Amino acid sequence: MSQIKLNVKAVDEAGNVLIDRPVATLKNGFMELWFPRHRTINLTLEGRNRSASAVISTFDGSDTCITTMQLK
């Protein structure tokens, strides 16, 4: 699998933009993103005329690896 660049935008519940830039995937198609703790975040990925969106959280007990977002 090859690396691709996706436009990544993450905005927390207070409206703070945490990231808004292209990010390259790893060779396996995944990407690593790190966000501040104790936030609810609207995350959008866009690329290759497809997109994926999800609301994620970074509280104690939140998932630390999200593998369910797929570009559609």
mmCIF file as Biopython writes it, N, C-alpha, C and O atoms, coordinates in Angstrom:
data_model
#
loop_
_atom_site.group_PDB
_atom_site.id
_atom_site.type_symbol
_atom_site.label_atom_id
_atom_site.label_alt_id
_atom_site.label_comp_id
_atom_site.label_asym_id
_atom_site.label_entity_id
_atom_site.label_seq_id
_atom_site.pdbx_PDB_ins_code
_atom_site.Cartn_x
_atom_site.Cartn_y
_atom_site.Cartn_z
_atom_site.occupancy
_atom_site.B_iso_or_equiv
_atom_site.auth_seq_id
_atom_site.auth_asym_id
_atom_site.pdbx_PDB_model_num
ATOM 1   N N  . MET A ? 1  ? 0.856   -1.179 0.000  1.0 0.0 1  A 1 
ATOM 2   C CA . MET A ? 1  ? 0.000   0.000  0.000  1.0 0.0 1  A 1 
ATOM 3   C C  . MET A ? 1  ? 0.901   1.240  0.000  1.0 0.0 1  A 1 
ATOM 4   O O  . MET A ? 1  ? 1.978   1.225  0.596  1.0 0.0 1  A 1 
ATOM 5   N N  . SER A ? 2  ? 0.480   2.268  -0.640 1.0 0.0 2  A 1 
ATOM 6   C CA . SER A ? 2  ? 1.295   3.480  -0.703 1.0 0.0 2  A 1 
ATOM 7   C C  . SER A ? 2  ? 0.757   4.545  0.243  1.0 0.0 2  A 1 
ATOM 8   O O  . SER A ? 2  ? -0.397  4.506  0.669  1.0 0.0 2  A 1 
ATOM 9   N N  . GLN A ? 3  ? 1.607   5.471  0.547  1.0 0.0 3  A 1 
ATOM 10  C CA . GLN A ? 3  ? 1.213   6.591  1.390  1.0 0.0 3  A 1 
ATOM 11  C C  . GLN A ? 3  ? 0.415   7.589  0.563  1.0 0.0 3  A 1 
ATOM 12  O O  . GLN A ? 3  ? 0.723   7.826  -0.605 1.0 0.0 3  A 1 
ATOM 13  N N  . ILE A ? 4  ? -0.615  8.175  1.178  1.0 0.0 4  A 1 
ATOM 14  C CA . ILE A ? 4  ? -1.365  9.248  0.532  1.0 0.0 4  A 1 
ATOM 15  C C  . ILE A ? 4  ? -1.534  10.383 1.526  1.0 0.0 4  A 1 
ATOM 16  O O  . ILE A ? 4  ? -1.456  10.172 2.736  1.0 0.0 4  A 1 
ATOM 17  N N  . LYS A ? 5  ? -1.761  11.572 1.025  1.0 0.0 5  A 1 
ATOM 18  C CA . LYS A ? 5  ? -2.020  12.712 1.896  1.0 0.0 5  A 1 
ATOM 19  C C  . LYS A ? 5  ? -3.515  12.927 1.995  1.0 0.0 5  A 1 
ATOM 20  O O  . LYS A ? 5  ? -4.223  12.932 0.988  1.0 0.0 5  A 1 
ATOM 21  N N  . LEU A ? 6  ? -3.983  13.103 3.208  1.0 0.0 6  A 1 
ATOM 22  C CA . LEU A ? 6  ? -5.382  13.402 3.462  1.0 0.0 6  A 1 
ATOM 23  C C  . LEU A ? 6  ? -5.467  14.747 4.161  1.0 0.0 6  A 1 
ATOM 24  O O  . LEU A ? 6  ? -4.612  15.083 4.981  1.0 0.0 6  A 1 
ATOM 25  N N  . ASN A ? 7  ? -6.490  15.512 3.839  1.0 0.0 7  A 1 
ATOM 26  C CA . ASN A ? 7  ? -6.742  16.746 4.574  1.0 0.0 7  A 1 
ATOM 27  C C  . ASN A ? 7  ? -7.427  16.359 5.876  1.0 0.0 7  A 1 
ATOM 28  O O  . ASN A ? 7  ? -8.459  15.688 5.870  1.0 0.0 7  A 1 
ATOM 29  N N  . VAL A ? 8  ? -6.851  16.785 6.980  1.0 0.0 8  A 1 
ATOM 30  C CA . VAL A ? 8  ? -7.352  16.430 8.304  1.0 0.0 8  A 1 
ATOM 31  C C  . VAL A ? 8  ? -7.786  17.701 9.021  1.0 0.0 8  A 1 
ATOM 32  O O  . VAL A ? 8  ? -7.036  18.675 9.094  1.0 0.0 8  A 1 
ATOM 33  N N  . LYS A ? 9  ? -9.005  17.678 9.550  1.0 0.0 9  A 1 
ATOM 34  C CA . LYS A ? 9  ? -9.485  18.803 10.349 1.0 0.0 9  A 1 
ATOM 35  C C  . LYS A ? 9  ? -10.085 18.244 11.629 1.0 0.0 9  A 1 
ATOM 36  O O  . LYS A ? 9  ? -10.933 17.353 11.595 1.0 0.0 9  A 1 
ATOM 37  N N  . ALA A ? 10 ? -9.636  18.778 12.753 1.0 0.0 10 A 1 
ATOM 38  C CA . ALA A ? 10 ? -10.134 18.370 14.063 1.0 0.0 10 A 1 
ATOM 39  C C  . ALA A ? 10 ? -10.476 19.623 14.857 1.0 0.0 10 A 1 
ATOM 40  O O  . ALA A ? 10 ? -9.642  20.509 15.043 1.0 0.0 10 A 1 
ATOM 41  N N  . VAL A ? 11 ? -11.727 19.678 15.323 1.0 0.0 11 A 1 
ATOM 42  C CA . VAL A ? 11 ? -12.210 20.832 16.082 1.0 0.0 11 A 1 
ATOM 43  C C  . VAL A ? 11 ? -12.824 20.309 17.374 1.0 0.0 11 A 1 
ATOM 44  O O  . VAL A ? 11 ? -13.653 19.399 17.348 1.0 0.0 11 A 1 
ATOM 45  N N  . ASP A ? 12 ? -12.414 20.887 18.514 1.0 0.0 12 A 1 
ATOM 46  C CA . ASP A ? 12 ? -12.966 20.405 19.781 1.0 0.0 12 A 1 
ATOM 47  C C  . ASP A ? 12 ? -14.297 21.071 20.091 1.0 0.0 12 A 1 
ATOM 48  O O  . ASP A ? 12 ? -14.750 21.945 19.352 1.0 0.0 12 A 1 
ATOM 49  N N  . GLU A ? 13 ? -14.920 20.654 21.189 1.0 0.0 13 A 1 
ATOM 50  C CA . GLU A ? 13 ? -16.261 21.118 21.541 1.0 0.0 13 A 1 
ATOM 51  C C  . GLU A ? 13 ? -16.333 22.614 21.819 1.0 0.0 13 A 1 
ATOM 52  O O  . GLU A ? 13 ? -17.413 23.200 21.758 1.0 0.0 13 A 1 
ATOM 53  N N  . ALA A ? 14 ? -15.203 23.237 22.120 1.0 0.0 14 A 1 
ATOM 54  C CA . ALA A ? 14 ? -15.165 24.682 22.357 1.0 0.0 14 A 1 
ATOM 55  C C  . ALA A ? 14 ? -14.920 25.466 21.072 1.0 0.0 14 A 1 
ATOM 56  O O  . ALA A ? 14 ? -14.870 26.696 21.099 1.0 0.0 14 A 1 
ATOM 57  N N  . GLY A ? 15 ? -14.765 24.761 19.937 1.0 0.0 15 A 1 
ATOM 58  C CA . GLY A ? 15 ? -14.519 25.422 18.664 1.0 0.0 15 A 1 
ATOM 59  C C  . GLY A ? 15 ? -13.054 25.649 18.358 1.0 0.0 15 A 1 
ATOM 60  O O  . GLY A ? 15 ? -12.726 26.302 17.368 1.0 0.0 15 A 1 
ATOM 61  N N  . ASN A ? 16 ? -12.160 25.121 19.193 1.0 0.0 16 A 1 
ATOM 62  C CA . ASN A ? 16 ? -10.724 25.253 18.946 1.0 0.0 16 A 1 
ATOM 63  C C  . ASN A ? 16 ? -10.300 24.314 17.825 1.0 0.0 16 A 1 
ATOM 64  O O  . ASN A ? 16 ? -10.573 23.115 17.883 1.0 0.0 16 A 1 
ATOM 65  N N  . VAL A ? 17 ? -9.640  24.845 16.814 1.0 0.0 17 A 1 
ATOM 66  C CA . VAL A ? 17 ? -9.124  24.027 15.726 1.0 0.0 17 A 1 
ATOM 67  C C  . VAL A ? 17 ? -7.814  23.404 16.200 1.0 0.0 17 A 1 
ATOM 68  O O  . VAL A ? 17 ? -6.841  24.112 16.459 1.0 0.0 17 A 1 
ATOM 69  N N  . LEU A ? 18 ? -7.794  22.083 16.311 1.0 0.0 18 A 1 
ATOM 70  C CA . LEU A ? 18 ? -6.615  21.375 16.799 1.0 0.0 18 A 1 
ATOM 71  C C  . LEU A ? 18 ? -5.667  21.015 15.669 1.0 0.0 18 A 1 
ATOM 72  O O  . LEU A ? 18 ? -4.450  20.973 15.850 1.0 0.0 18 A 1 
ATOM 73  N N  . ILE A ? 19 ? -6.236  20.758 14.510 1.0 0.0 19 A 1 
ATOM 74  C CA . ILE A ? 19 ? -5.429  20.470 13.324 1.0 0.0 19 A 1 
ATOM 75  C C  . ILE A ? 19 ? -6.274  20.794 12.098 1.0 0.0 19 A 1 
ATOM 76  O O  . ILE A ? 19 ? -7.477  20.533 12.072 1.0 0.0 19 A 1 
ATOM 77  N N  . ASP A ? 20 ? -5.638  21.359 11.097 1.0 0.0 20 A 1 
ATOM 78  C CA . ASP A ? 20 ? -6.301  21.674 9.826  1.0 0.0 20 A 1 
ATOM 79  C C  . ASP A ? 20 ? -5.219  21.745 8.754  1.0 0.0 20 A 1 
ATOM 80  O O  . ASP A ? 20 ? -4.804  22.822 8.326  1.0 0.0 20 A 1 
ATOM 81  N N  . ARG A ? 21 ? -4.775  20.558 8.334  1.0 0.0 21 A 1 
ATOM 82  C CA . ARG A ? 21 ? -3.682  20.492 7.358  1.0 0.0 21 A 1 
ATOM 83  C C  . ARG A ? 21 ? -3.607  19.097 6.755  1.0 0.0 21 A 1 
ATOM 84  O O  . ARG A ? 21 ? -4.192  18.158 7.293  1.0 0.0 21 A 1 
ATOM 85  N N  . PRO A ? 22 ? -2.901  18.954 5.655  1.0 0.0 22 A 1 
ATOM 86  C CA . PRO A ? 22 ? -2.692  17.625 5.080  1.0 0.0 22 A 1 
ATOM 87  C C  . PRO A ? 22 ? -1.784  16.784 5.978  1.0 0.0 22 A 1 
ATOM 88  O O  . PRO A ? 22 ? -0.820  17.282 6.560  1.0 0.0 22 A 1 
ATOM 89  N N  . VAL A ? 23 ? -2.116  15.502 6.072  1.0 0.0 23 A 1 
ATOM 90  C CA . VAL A ? 23 ? -1.311  14.548 6.835  1.0 0.0 23 A 1 
ATOM 91  C C  . VAL A ? 23 ? -1.138  13.309 5.961  1.0 0.0 23 A 1 
ATOM 92  O O  . VAL A ? 23 ? -2.100  12.820 5.371  1.0 0.0 23 A 1 
ATOM 93  N N  . ALA A ? 24 ? 0.079   12.811 5.883  1.0 0.0 24 A 1 
ATOM 94  C CA . ALA A ? 24 ? 0.353   11.611 5.089  1.0 0.0 24 A 1 
ATOM 95  C C  . ALA A ? 24 ? 0.052   10.365 5.909  1.0 0.0 24 A 1 
ATOM 96  O O  . ALA A ? 24 ? 0.362   10.295 7.099  1.0 0.0 24 A 1 
ATOM 97  N N  . THR A ? 25 ? -0.558  9.381  5.250  1.0 0.0 25 A 1 
ATOM 98  C CA . THR A ? 25 ? -0.766  8.102  5.909  1.0 0.0 25 A 1 
ATOM 99  C C  . THR A ? 25 ? 0.571   7.368  6.000  1.0 0.0 25 A 1 
ATOM 100 O O  . THR A ? 25 ? 1.532   7.702  5.308  1.0 0.0 25 A 1 
ATOM 101 N N  . LEU A ? 26 ? 0.605   6.382  6.854  1.0 0.0 26 A 1 
ATOM 102 C CA . LEU A ? 26 ? 1.747   5.478  6.900  1.0 0.0 26 A 1 
ATOM 103 C C  . LEU A ? 26 ? 1.626   4.515  5.722  1.0 0.0 26 A 1 
ATOM 104 O O  . LEU A ? 26 ? 0.602   4.511  5.039  1.0 0.0 26 A 1 
ATOM 105 N N  . LYS A ? 27 ? 2.627   3.716  5.477  1.0 0.0 27 A 1 
ATOM 106 C CA . LYS A ? 27 ? 2.595   2.785  4.341  1.0 0.0 27 A 1 
ATOM 107 C C  . LYS A ? 27 ? 1.450   1.782  4.448  1.0 0.0 27 A 1 
ATOM 108 O O  . LYS A ? 27 ? 1.003   1.245  3.434  1.0 0.0 27 A 1 
ATOM 109 N N  . ASN A ? 28 ? 0.971   1.523  5.667  1.0 0.0 28 A 1 
ATOM 110 C CA . ASN A ? 28 ? -0.112  0.555  5.855  1.0 0.0 28 A 1 
ATOM 111 C C  . ASN A ? 28 ? -1.495  1.196  5.716  1.0 0.0 28 A 1 
ATOM 112 O O  . ASN A ? 28 ? -2.509  0.522  5.896  1.0 0.0 28 A 1 
ATOM 113 N N  . GLY A ? 29 ? -1.544  2.499  5.395  1.0 0.0 29 A 1 
ATOM 114 C CA . GLY A ? 29 ? -2.812  3.191  5.205  1.0 0.0 29 A 1 
ATOM 115 C C  . GLY A ? 29 ? -3.357  3.869  6.446  1.0 0.0 29 A 1 
ATOM 116 O O  . GLY A ? 29 ? -4.317  4.635  6.357  1.0 0.0 29 A 1 
ATOM 117 N N  . PHE A ? 30 ? -2.768  3.606  7.596  1.0 0.0 30 A 1 
ATOM 118 C CA . PHE A ? 30 ? -3.186  4.254  8.836  1.0 0.0 30 A 1 
ATOM 119 C C  . PHE A ? 30 ? -2.432  5.564  9.013  1.0 0.0 30 A 1 
ATOM 120 O O  . PHE A ? 30 ? -1.456  5.825  8.310  1.0 0.0 30 A 1 
ATOM 121 N N  . MET A ? 31 ? -2.884  6.383  9.950  1.0 0.0 31 A 1 
ATOM 122 C CA . MET A ? 31 ? -2.158  7.605  10.305 1.0 0.0 31 A 1 
ATOM 123 C C  . MET A ? 31 ? -2.163  7.749  11.814 1.0 0.0 31 A 1 
ATOM 124 O O  . MET A ? 31 ? -3.039  7.225  12.502 1.0 0.0 31 A 1 
ATOM 125 N N  . GLU A ? 32 ? -1.183  8.460  12.310 1.0 0.0 32 A 1 
ATOM 126 C CA . GLU A ? 32 ? -1.087  8.710  13.743 1.0 0.0 32 A 1 
ATOM 127 C C  . GLU A ? 32 ? -1.441  10.164 14.011 1.0 0.0 32 A 1 
ATOM 128 O O  . GLU A ? 32 ? -0.824  11.076 13.461 1.0 0.0 32 A 1 
ATOM 129 N N  . LEU A ? 33 ? -2.435  10.369 14.856 1.0 0.0 33 A 1 
ATOM 130 C CA . LEU A ? 33 ? -2.828  11.707 15.275 1.0 0.0 33 A 1 
ATOM 131 C C  . LEU A ? 33 ? -2.882  11.722 16.792 1.0 0.0 33 A 1 
ATOM 132 O O  . LEU A ? 33 ? -3.392  10.784 17.405 1.0 0.0 33 A 1 
ATOM 133 N N  . TRP A ? 34 ? -2.369  12.764 17.396 1.0 0.0 34 A 1 
ATOM 134 C CA . TRP A ? 34 ? -2.380  12.900 18.849 1.0 0.0 34 A 1 
ATOM 135 C C  . TRP A ? 34 ? -3.145  14.160 19.213 1.0 0.0 34 A 1 
ATOM 136 O O  . TRP A ? 34 ? -2.909  15.227 18.645 1.0 0.0 34 A 1 
ATOM 137 N N  . PHE A ? 35 ? -4.069  14.031 20.168 1.0 0.0 35 A 1 
ATOM 138 C CA . PHE A ? 35 ? -4.903  15.155 20.588 1.0 0.0 35 A 1 
ATOM 139 C C  . PHE A ? 35 ? -4.827  15.339 22.101 1.0 0.0 35 A 1 
ATOM 140 O O  . PHE A ? 35 ? -4.519  14.396 22.830 1.0 0.0 35 A 1 
ATOM 141 N N  . PRO A ? 36 ? -5.110  16.563 22.574 1.0 0.0 36 A 1 
ATOM 142 C CA . PRO A ? 36 ? -5.106  16.822 24.018 1.0 0.0 36 A 1 
ATOM 143 C C  . PRO A ? 36 ? -6.147  15.953 24.738 1.0 0.0 36 A 1 
ATOM 144 O O  . PRO A ? 36 ? -7.170  15.583 24.163 1.0 0.0 36 A 1 
ATOM 145 N N  . ARG A ? 37 ? -5.867  15.644 25.985 1.0 0.0 37 A 1 
ATOM 146 C CA . ARG A ? 37 ? -6.787  14.842 26.785 1.0 0.0 37 A 1 
ATOM 147 C C  . ARG A ? 37 ? -8.017  15.649 27.186 1.0 0.0 37 A 1 
ATOM 148 O O  . ARG A ? 37 ? -8.010  16.879 27.185 1.0 0.0 37 A 1 
ATOM 149 N N  . HIS A ? 38 ? -9.056  14.925 27.524 1.0 0.0 38 A 1 
ATOM 150 C CA . HIS A ? 38 ? -10.300 15.488 28.064 1.0 0.0 38 A 1 
ATOM 151 C C  . HIS A ? 38 ? -11.014 16.400 27.075 1.0 0.0 38 A 1 
ATOM 152 O O  . HIS A ? 38 ? -11.461 17.490 27.432 1.0 0.0 38 A 1 
ATOM 153 N N  . ARG A ? 39 ? -11.115 15.952 25.846 1.0 0.0 39 A 1 
ATOM 154 C CA . ARG A ? 39 ? -11.793 16.708 24.794 1.0 0.0 39 A 1 
ATOM 155 C C  . ARG A ? 39 ? -12.752 15.807 24.014 1.0 0.0 39 A 1 
ATOM 156 O O  . ARG A ? 39 ? -12.543 14.598 23.916 1.0 0.0 39 A 1 
ATOM 157 N N  . THR A ? 40 ? -13.791 16.404 23.470 1.0 0.0 40 A 1 
ATOM 158 C CA . THR A ? 40 ? -14.648 15.774 22.463 1.0 0.0 40 A 1 
ATOM 159 C C  . THR A ? 40 ? -14.318 16.482 21.160 1.0 0.0 40 A 1 
ATOM 160 O O  . THR A ? 40 ? -14.349 17.711 21.091 1.0 0.0 40 A 1 
ATOM 161 N N  . ILE A ? 41 ? -14.003 15.713 20.131 1.0 0.0 41 A 1 
ATOM 162 C CA . ILE A ? 41 ? -13.433 16.272 18.905 1.0 0.0 41 A 1 
ATOM 163 C C  . ILE A ? 41 ? -14.224 15.807 17.689 1.0 0.0 41 A 1 
ATOM 164 O O  . ILE A ? 41 ? -14.519 14.620 17.546 1.0 0.0 41 A 1 
ATOM 165 N N  . ASN A ? 42 ? -14.562 16.745 16.822 1.0 0.0 42 A 1 
ATOM 166 C CA . ASN A ? 42 ? -15.127 16.435 15.504 1.0 0.0 42 A 1 
ATOM 167 C C  . ASN A ? 42 ? -13.958 16.286 14.543 1.0 0.0 42 A 1 
ATOM 168 O O  . ASN A ? 42 ? -13.229 17.246 14.290 1.0 0.0 42 A 1 
ATOM 169 N N  . LEU A ? 43 ? -13.781 15.097 14.015 1.0 0.0 43 A 1 
ATOM 170 C CA . LEU A ? 43 ? -12.648 14.779 13.155 1.0 0.0 43 A 1 
ATOM 171 C C  . LEU A ? 43 ? -13.146 14.488 11.743 1.0 0.0 43 A 1 
ATOM 172 O O  . LEU A ? 43 ? -14.052 13.679 11.548 1.0 0.0 43 A 1 
ATOM 173 N N  . THR A ? 44 ? -12.542 15.159 10.758 1.0 0.0 44 A 1 
ATOM 174 C CA . THR A ? 44 ? -12.894 14.947 9.351  1.0 0.0 44 A 1 
ATOM 175 C C  . THR A ? 44 ? -11.626 14.656 8.558  1.0 0.0 44 A 1 
ATOM 176 O O  . THR A ? 44 ? -10.620 15.355 8.685  1.0 0.0 44 A 1 
ATOM 177 N N  . LEU A ? 45 ? -11.695 13.616 7.741  1.0 0.0 45 A 1 
ATOM 178 C CA . LEU A ? 45 ? -10.611 13.253 6.830  1.0 0.0 45 A 1 
ATOM 179 C C  . LEU A ? 45 ? -11.149 13.367 5.417  1.0 0.0 45 A 1 
ATOM 180 O O  . LEU A ? 45 ? -12.257 12.911 5.135  1.0 0.0 45 A 1 
ATOM 181 N N  . GLU A ? 46 ? -10.372 13.976 4.519  1.0 0.0 46 A 1 
ATOM 182 C CA . GLU A ? 46 ? -10.797 14.122 3.126  1.0 0.0 46 A 1 
ATOM 183 C C  . GLU A ? 46 ? -9.631  13.838 2.200  1.0 0.0 46 A 1 
ATOM 184 O O  . GLU A ? 46 ? -8.501  14.251 2.462  1.0 0.0 46 A 1 
ATOM 185 N N  . GLY A ? 47 ? -9.914  13.129 1.112  1.0 0.0 47 A 1 
ATOM 186 C CA . GLY A ? 47 ? -8.901  12.863 0.105  1.0 0.0 47 A 1 
ATOM 187 C C  . GLY A ? 47 ? -9.432  11.923 -0.949 1.0 0.0 47 A 1 
ATOM 188 O O  . GLY A ? 47 ? -10.328 11.121 -0.685 1.0 0.0 47 A 1 
ATOM 189 N N  . ARG A ? 48 ? -8.881  12.020 -2.138 1.0 0.0 48 A 1 
ATOM 190 C CA . ARG A ? 48 ? -9.290  11.168 -3.262 1.0 0.0 48 A 1 
ATOM 191 C C  . ARG A ? 48 ? -10.795 11.244 -3.510 1.0 0.0 48 A 1 
ATOM 192 O O  . ARG A ? 48 ? -11.441 10.242 -3.817 1.0 0.0 48 A 1 
ATOM 193 N N  . ASN A ? 49 ? -11.340 12.458 -3.371 1.0 0.0 49 A 1 
ATOM 194 C CA . ASN A ? 49 ? -12.771 12.710 -3.595 1.0 0.0 49 A 1 
ATOM 195 C C  . ASN A ? 49 ? -13.674 11.903 -2.664 1.0 0.0 49 A 1 
ATOM 196 O O  . ASN A ? 49 ? -14.805 11.571 -3.017 1.0 0.0 49 A 1 
ATOM 197 N N  . ARG A ? 50 ? -13.166 11.595 -1.484 1.0 0.0 50 A 1 
ATOM 198 C CA . ARG A ? 50 ? -13.926 10.868 -0.475 1.0 0.0 50 A 1 
ATOM 199 C C  . ARG A ? 50 ? -13.695 11.528 0.872  1.0 0.0 50 A 1 
ATOM 200 O O  . ARG A ? 50 ? -12.765 12.316 1.044  1.0 0.0 50 A 1 
ATOM 201 N N  . SER A ? 51 ? -14.558 11.193 1.827  1.0 0.0 51 A 1 
ATOM 202 C CA . SER A ? 51 ? -14.374 11.757 3.163  1.0 0.0 51 A 1 
ATOM 203 C C  . SER A ? 51 ? -14.895 10.796 4.223  1.0 0.0 51 A 1 
ATOM 204 O O  . SER A ? 51 ? -15.643 9.861  3.937  1.0 0.0 51 A 1 
ATOM 205 N N  . ALA A ? 52 ? -14.476 11.056 5.447  1.0 0.0 52 A 1 
ATOM 206 C CA . ALA A ? 52 ? -14.954 10.317 6.616  1.0 0.0 52 A 1 
ATOM 207 C C  . ALA A ? 52 ? -15.003 11.298 7.771  1.0 0.0 52 A 1 
ATOM 208 O O  . ALA A ? 52 ? -14.125 12.149 7.915  1.0 0.0 52 A 1 
ATOM 209 N N  . SER A ? 53 ? -16.034 11.173 8.592  1.0 0.0 53 A 1 
ATOM 210 C CA . SER A ? 53 ? -16.172 12.040 9.764  1.0 0.0 53 A 1 
ATOM 211 C C  . SER A ? 53 ? -16.561 11.205 10.966 1.0 0.0 53 A 1 
ATOM 212 O O  . SER A ? 53 ? -17.253 10.195 10.843 1.0 0.0 53 A 1 
ATOM 213 N N  . ALA A ? 54 ? -16.105 11.641 12.134 1.0 0.0 54 A 1 
ATOM 214 C CA . ALA A ? 54 ? -16.451 10.956 13.374 1.0 0.0 54 A 1 
ATOM 215 C C  . ALA A ? 54 ? -16.283 11.926 14.529 1.0 0.0 54 A 1 
ATOM 216 O O  . ALA A ? 54 ? -15.521 12.889 14.449 1.0 0.0 54 A 1 
ATOM 217 N N  . VAL A ? 55 ? -17.004 11.655 15.595 1.0 0.0 55 A 1 
ATOM 218 C CA . VAL A ? 55 ? -16.801 12.371 16.852 1.0 0.0 55 A 1 
ATOM 219 C C  . VAL A ? 55 ? -16.017 11.427 17.742 1.0 0.0 55 A 1 
ATOM 220 O O  . VAL A ? 55 ? -16.455 10.310 18.016 1.0 0.0 55 A 1 
ATOM 221 N N  . ILE A ? 56 ? -14.848 11.883 18.196 1.0 0.0 56 A 1 
ATOM 222 C CA . ILE A ? 56 ? -14.016 11.066 19.068 1.0 0.0 56 A 1 
ATOM 223 C C  . ILE A ? 56 ? -13.812 11.798 20.383 1.0 0.0 56 A 1 
ATOM 224 O O  . ILE A ? 56 ? -14.038 13.004 20.474 1.0 0.0 56 A 1 
ATOM 225 N N  . SER A ? 57 ? -13.390 11.072 21.387 1.0 0.0 57 A 1 
ATOM 226 C CA . SER A ? 57 ? -13.129 11.702 22.681 1.0 0.0 57 A 1 
ATOM 227 C C  . SER A ? 57 ? -11.789 11.235 23.221 1.0 0.0 57 A 1 
ATOM 228 O O  . SER A ? 57 ? -11.282 10.178 22.846 1.0 0.0 57 A 1 
ATOM 229 N N  . THR A ? 58 ? -11.228 12.044 24.107 1.0 0.0 58 A 1 
ATOM 230 C CA . THR A ? 58 ? -9.919  11.734 24.682 1.0 0.0 58 A 1 
ATOM 231 C C  . THR A ? 58 ? -9.988  11.738 26.208 1.0 0.0 58 A 1 
ATOM 232 O O  . THR A ? 58 ? -9.054  12.177 26.878 1.0 0.0 58 A 1 
ATOM 233 N N  . PHE A ? 59 ? -11.086 11.254 26.742 1.0 0.0 59 A 1 
ATOM 234 C CA . PHE A ? 59 ? -11.257 11.167 28.186 1.0 0.0 59 A 1 
ATOM 235 C C  . PHE A ? 59 ? -10.702 9.840  28.703 1.0 0.0 59 A 1 
ATOM 236 O O  . PHE A ? 59 ? -10.414 8.938  27.916 1.0 0.0 59 A 1 
ATOM 237 N N  . ASP A ? 60 ? -10.551 9.718  30.025 1.0 0.0 60 A 1 
ATOM 238 C CA . ASP A ? 60 ? -10.148 8.450  30.607 1.0 0.0 60 A 1 
ATOM 239 C C  . ASP A ? 60 ? -11.129 7.381  30.150 1.0 0.0 60 A 1 
ATOM 240 O O  . ASP A ? 60 ? -12.341 7.582  30.229 1.0 0.0 60 A 1 
ATOM 241 N N  . GLY A ? 61 ? -10.632 6.269  29.683 1.0 0.0 61 A 1 
ATOM 242 C CA . GLY A ? 61 ? -11.484 5.191  29.204 1.0 0.0 61 A 1 
ATOM 243 C C  . GLY A ? 61 ? -11.855 5.283  27.736 1.0 0.0 61 A 1 
ATOM 244 O O  . GLY A ? 61 ? -12.446 4.347  27.197 1.0 0.0 61 A 1 
ATOM 245 N N  . SER A ? 62 ? -11.523 6.390  27.070 1.0 0.0 62 A 1 
ATOM 246 C CA . SER A ? 62 ? -11.798 6.513  25.625 1.0 0.0 62 A 1 
ATOM 247 C C  . SER A ? 62 ? -10.879 5.593  24.837 1.0 0.0 62 A 1 
ATOM 248 O O  . SER A ? 62 ? -9.774  5.275  25.277 1.0 0.0 62 A 1 
ATOM 249 N N  . ASP A ? 63 ? -11.347 5.170  23.669 1.0 0.0 63 A 1 
ATOM 250 C CA . ASP A ? 63 ? -10.495 4.373  22.790 1.0 0.0 63 A 1 
ATOM 251 C C  . ASP A ? 63 ? -9.265  5.188  22.403 1.0 0.0 63 A 1 
ATOM 252 O O  . ASP A ? 63 ? -9.355  6.393  22.165 1.0 0.0 63 A 1 
ATOM 253 N N  . THR A ? 64 ? -8.131  4.526  22.345 1.0 0.0 64 A 1 
ATOM 254 C CA . THR A ? 64 ? -6.896  5.224  21.964 1.0 0.0 64 A 1 
ATOM 255 C C  . THR A ? 64 ? -6.479  4.898  20.533 1.0 0.0 64 A 1 
ATOM 256 O O  . THR A ? 64 ? -5.524  5.473  20.011 1.0 0.0 64 A 1 
ATOM 257 N N  . CYS A ? 65 ? -7.197  3.979  19.909 1.0 0.0 65 A 1 
ATOM 258 C CA . CYS A ? 65 ? -6.916  3.613  18.522 1.0 0.0 65 A 1 
ATOM 259 C C  . CYS A ? 65 ? -8.252  3.507  17.806 1.0 0.0 65 A 1 
ATOM 260 O O  . CYS A ? 65 ? -9.055  2.624  18.110 1.0 0.0 65 A 1 
ATOM 261 N N  . ILE A ? 66 ? -8.492  4.394  16.864 1.0 0.0 66 A 1 
ATOM 262 C CA . ILE A ? 66 ? -9.741  4.406  16.108 1.0 0.0 66 A 1 
ATOM 263 C C  . ILE A ? 66 ? -9.458  3.803  14.734 1.0 0.0 66 A 1 
ATOM 264 O O  . ILE A ? 66 ? -8.683  4.361  13.958 1.0 0.0 66 A 1 
ATOM 265 N N  . THR A ? 67 ? -10.074 2.689  14.440 1.0 0.0 67 A 1 
ATOM 266 C CA . THR A ? 67 ? -9.820  2.019  13.154 1.0 0.0 67 A 1 
ATOM 267 C C  . THR A ? 67 ? -11.093 1.891  12.323 1.0 0.0 67 A 1 
ATOM 268 O O  . THR A ? 67 ? -11.112 1.157  11.335 1.0 0.0 67 A 1 
ATOM 269 N N  . THR A ? 68 ? -12.141 2.587  12.703 1.0 0.0 68 A 1 
ATOM 270 C CA . THR A ? 68 ? -13.429 2.426  12.036 1.0 0.0 68 A 1 
ATOM 271 C C  . THR A ? 68 ? -13.701 3.496  10.985 1.0 0.0 68 A 1 
ATOM 272 O O  . THR A ? 68 ? -14.674 3.377  10.240 1.0 0.0 68 A 1 
ATOM 273 N N  . MET A ? 69 ? -12.879 4.533  10.899 1.0 0.0 69 A 1 
ATOM 274 C CA . MET A ? 69 ? -13.104 5.584  9.906  1.0 0.0 69 A 1 
ATOM 275 C C  . MET A ? 69 ? -12.587 5.124  8.541  1.0 0.0 69 A 1 
ATOM 276 O O  . MET A ? 69 ? -11.414 4.784  8.388  1.0 0.0 69 A 1 
ATOM 277 N N  . GLN A ? 70 ? -13.472 5.119  7.571  1.0 0.0 70 A 1 
ATOM 278 C CA . GLN A ? 70 ? -13.105 4.738  6.214  1.0 0.0 70 A 1 
ATOM 279 C C  . GLN A ? 70 ? -13.600 5.806  5.262  1.0 0.0 70 A 1 
ATOM 280 O O  . GLN A ? 70 ? -14.717 6.303  5.400  1.0 0.0 70 A 1 
ATOM 281 N N  . LEU A ? 71 ? -12.761 6.161  4.289  1.0 0.0 71 A 1 
ATOM 282 C CA . LEU A ? 71 ? -13.161 7.135  3.282  1.0 0.0 71 A 1 
ATOM 283 C C  . LEU A ? 71 ? -14.254 6.548  2.408  1.0 0.0 71 A 1 
ATOM 284 O O  . LEU A ? 71 ? -14.117 5.441  1.888  1.0 0.0 71 A 1 
ATOM 285 N N  . LYS A ? 72 ? -15.343 7.298  2.249  1.0 0.0 72 A 1 
ATOM 286 C CA . LYS A ? 72 ? -16.454 6.829  1.415  1.0 0.0 72 A 1 
ATOM 287 C C  . LYS A ? 72 ? -16.824 7.896  0.435  1.0 0.0 72 A 1 
ATOM 288 O O  . LYS A ? 72 ? -17.739 7.708  -0.367 1.0 0.0 72 A 1 
#
